[in-house]
Amino acid sequence: MAPISNAMDFSTIKFDYLIIGGGVGGLTLAARLSEDPNVVVGVVEAGKHITDMPEINIPGNRLPLPTIRYVGKALGNPEIDWNFFTVPQAALQGRPIFQPRGKVLGGSSAINFMSLSRATRDEYDAIEKLGNLGWNWEGLLPYFKKMETIAFPPEEDVSKYNLKRESSIHGTDGPVPNSFPIWYPDLHISFLETMEALGVKVNPDPQNGQNVGAFTGSYTIDPQTASRSYAATIHYEANKERSNLHVLTEAHVTKILSKHGDDTVIVTGMTFMCLGKSYTVEAKREISLCAGTPFNTLNFTNCSFQTPQLLELSGIGNPQILEKFGIETVVDLPAVGENLQVGSLCHPKDRTNFSLISQDHPYVPVIQEVTDKTQTFEILEDSTVLGEQAALYMNEKKGMFSSVHPGTPGELSPVKGTRYQTLLAILLHPFSRGSVHISSADPLVPPTIDPNYLAHPVEVEIMVEAVKYSRKVMAQAPLGEHRVKYSQLGPNAKTDEDIKNWVLKYLGSTWHPLGTASMLPKAEGGVVDSDLIVYGTSDLRVVDASIFPLELSCHLQANVYALAEKAAELIRQA
């Protein structure tokens, strides 16, 4: 058995593979590589391993209490969240924007809203056209299937919510559950019927390479236990008996160690800090895979914020930035940390039940007050109802706590005792580009995150039109029949200019950053090649969302699971 390691023992092990970051990418990669009993795999994670936190485990644990700043109770909790913020954003009246990232074994899969979705065929095909052979819809579909087990819903739900999933494009024996809500709010059916009335057809399977239309989402919720499934439960707990898999938690990697070869940089190991002490751990210079090829690797799987930070701390990046902090350039790679793309939103602190127009990226909420006969998340403000729902979950794994209640942070306060419904109008492909770079040579100092929100003027125009369309949806029956009046974005926002000002005041983030270590040709701003190897090195790979060169029209979670499945195969074939 290989339990959670201690730092001293971990530093003495001769690893074949070292993995930095125990999130979706890192633990998927570790689980797949350690299937070979002849190799030794090590994972270093800065966060703790937590197995019994209700804020993580219970899908609907988003209690509507005014003392909670963020509706998702795990968000903003310093025990499990890095609590990053952007630099003040010029287009947003100088406001810094919250950027949560999971600081726990399992990474952000432990604190996200559990959505499991895919982008369109055309988007994946576009990644290949940018110079990445095999990174297209047909090339990635086997890994989407490999990662999941689809939990087909009861037949009554299939017909009621139009959930006829296509079995040929889904996996049936993968580690990640792809399941549907056990509890649905009343407004969900009204939303689907309203979109149909407006000419937007219901899409029974938005994971088939065409995600246009109205649909019911699916989530990483274990259908048997009605609890969150995330990278730590899926890939560590299920495989921790393997003697060749070693996981070190509460350890912060400070530098990637390397040496110069004949014509490339060879990674030899890394340094990390644990409980105030510094340690060094090495990877073997040569290992034998199925082809017997000499090979060693350090796999980097942190996130779109910390990946460029650690690369730069290790001397891989733009020499002008490195020189500013007294860091010697090991690999001249100016694109490190550039091409940041982050979803954004305008957000109310409304604690409502949400109907989603789409799933991700820059978006604006439009809120309406609904009748007191409409079932929304506000009913949990009644202590009796709250107790009944809690008991229903604990005893039968049913009810509101068994399903996801997406929530967003914000500054607008609803009236207590009033019920609300919100539509989120989302810009799927932002035009603006930002950056992430080190702000200090100290690895414990957070990086400088600058999404450069709304740098392209067309983004504001799109959001204004999206708000107007959302109002149209809310006025249309049957959704409009629940309406009492608009809230927040109502009488005071009559003109396009009014809406624009509201957008600028309340825009925030959907927290899906990517692009800072883009998989592109080096001359086109690439950091890694199509084998995920960092340019200028022979054995350093990046396996996280930072490699995607373009924002995708979906939640990133399924994409990183699939990415890591493909990465494991690339490594085994090397």
Number of C-alpha atoms within 10 A of each C-alpha: 11 13 15 17 17 15 23 14 10 20 19 12 16 17 27 23 26 26 26 27 34 36 31 33 33 32 29 28 29 27 21 18 24 20 15 13 12 13 17 23 27 27 27 25 27 24 24 19 20 15 12 9 9 14 19 24 19 23 29 25 21 23 19 21 13 13 6 14 15 20 24 27 19 22 28 23 17 12 15 24 21 20 17 18 17 17 17 16 17 13 15 19 11 11 18 17 22 18 22 24 26 28 26 26 32 30 29 25 23 29 27 22 21 24 24 24 24 24 23 18 18 12 19 23 19 16 20 18 14 15 15 18 13 15 20 18 21 13 15 20 20 16 23 27 20 20 25 23 19 21 18 17 17 11 12 10 16 14 12 9 17 18 24 15 19 12 13 9 16 23 22 19 13 17 19 28 25 28 22 26 22 19 13 17 15 13 19 18 16 19 24 25 20 22 22 14 14 12 10 14 16 19 20 21 24 24 22 21 18 15 21 16 18 23 23 20 20 22 23 27 29 19 21 7 15 25 20 30 27 29 26 24 18 20 24 25 12 13 19 17 13 17 14 20 27 27 25 27 21 19 24 22 22 22 20 24 18 18 12 13 11 6 9 14 20 21 23 19 22 21 17 21 19 17 9 9 10 15 18 19 21 20 22 19 17 13 17 15 16 8 9 11 13 11 18 25 25 27 26 27 28 30 28 27 28 23 26 27 30 22 24 29 24 22 24 28 25 18 18 12 17 23 12 11 15 12 17 14 19 20 21 16 22 17 23 29 31 23 24 27 31 26 23 27 25 25 25 25 17 29 29 25 23 22 20 21 20 21 20 28 27 26 29 27 27 25 25 24 20 23 17 15 9 18 18 22 21 23 18 19 14 11 10 11 12 18 12 13 19 21 15 16 20 16 9 12 21 19 20 25 25 28 26 27 22 20 20 22 21 18 11 12 12 17 11 10 11 14 25 29 29 25 23 24 28 27 23 18 17 22 15 18 18 18 21 23 27 24 16 17 17 12 19 11 11 18 22 19 23 22 26 21 27 21 17 13 11 13 17 19 13 14 23 23 15 20 24 15 14 20 19 12 20 25 18 17 17 19 21 19 13 21 19 14 17 19 19 19 19 14 11 11 14 10 11 14 11 14 22 17 14 18 23 18 16 21 24 27 25 23 22 25 23 27 30 32 33 31 29 24 16 17 8 12 19 25 32 26 20 19 16 26 21 27 21 20 21 17 22 23 22 30 34 30 30 32 26 26 23 21 25 22 21 23 23 23 24 24 25 24 28 22 26 26 24 21 25 18 14 13 20 16 12 15
